Amino acid sequence: MISLKKKILNKKVDIAIIGLGYVGLELALNIAKKKYNVIGFDKNKKKIELIKKNQSPINTIKNERIRLLNKRNLHSLRNINLLTKCDVIIICLPTPLKKNLKPDNKYLIECFKTIFPYLRKNQILILESTVHPLATQKIFGNKISKKFDIGKNFFLCFSPERISPGQHEGRHAYLNITKLISGRTKNCVKLINYLYGKIFKKLHKCASIEIAEFSKLYENSYRSINIGFANQMKIIADKLNMNIFDIIKASSTKPFGFTKFNPGPGVGGHCIPLDPMFISYAAKKLRINSDFIHLARRVNFEVTNWIIDKIKKDTKKKEKILLLGVAYKKNIDDDRESPARIIYKELRKTHIVKFYDPYIKKLKIRKKTYKSLETLNYQKLKNFNSVIITTDHDFFNYKKIFKFSKKIFDTRGVFREKKDLKIISC
Ligand code: SAJ
């Protein structure tokens, strides 16, 4: 414990990061920037090769940052035996949902099976992946405590990732975001506090690993529920011929007790549609109610269908439609769970539909791949009967979109201040 503390404070620890996705790579770069020795592992050999060539596999992480990593320390899982020499092991792997909406911990379980033989005394294992309550103990803690004395000769911690993809300035910048830390024992908390205290500006010590697990899910369920509320209010306001954005703008003048959320085409990404289901899973196992979570999820899907119905009512079959943006939110290249995918797939059944996204060149839907328009020629927007603003990327020139489009379905409120017959808010 003492020697580990000294090594951490003197930056002599070797830190392994398993999973170099948008969480693990960002973390690796920030730890390397603080002059720690980082050893990166990822099962995707192509990704490792790309990073070794100083090319970022993630559009929100710029190539020039990749040089921070010592390329000799990047490995596929073939060299996982190197883990034994590492003092700290941080796991940043995906935790998707299964088709039955239950948590799918297969990546964590497989990873733990692979690394377990290489765990040795006086190592710190930190899980950053989003998991259902009690999962850290269930997947890692129970088995580790058979081989080690957690808190004495092995240390188990949990610190949920809090990345806001695509946002790098100000309070949303990675290192400015308060990092929750937790550990199985007091010594575990002390050690993650020493290490993460050297990397992040602000830490919050959670009373237990389970509190930290639940907090992550709570904050994202809060978002899903409030976005769902905004989407349902949009549908009601529309029926009353009111602009929901005028309503929200007025409510936002209240300086307390109100947090603004915008209605949109639905909820995409790898956090908000998924994380609340981890709480629902835990509630179901306890046979208690989590209606809020299911209602929000339902409304956030319903609003996408409501938009599709509105477009079908306002257009004729076989008309030409262009979707502007397919990413799940602005200024990123990620279309996971993006509502634009549903809109594109559905409208293709009755219309001639194209899409353009500056960050996404191809859409894979089921077994088919659909290509984005190569470029966006604003003058040619008039060749489409209508345009749908599905993702409000800052890249778009909205003045030109307004000028050259015949009809605009605005699902993001970008034209909320403009009252014009050719703009249909939805
Ligand atoms: N959305 C709305 N209305 C809103 C906010 C979001 O319709 O008012 C939609 C977005 O278009 C998107 C989805 O919801 O399709 C999710 O948006 P998000 O802003 O929550 O973005 P995410 O999924 O990238 O969420 C991440 C989360 N970060 C972590 O889990 C560490 C979330 O907690 C952050 O609050 C969010 O980034 C952020 O603020 O950028």
Boltz pocket constraint, residues with backbone or C-beta under 6 A from the ligand:
constraints:
  - pocket:
      binder: B
      contacts: [[A, 161], [A, 162], [A, 163], [A, 164], [A, 165], [A, 167], [A, 219], [A, 220], [A, 223], [A, 227], [A, 260], [A, 261], [A, 262], [A, 263], [A, 264], [A, 265], [A, 266], [A, 267], [A, 268], [A, 269], [A, 270], [A, 271], [A, 272], [A, 328], [A, 329], [A, 330]]
      max_distance: 6.0
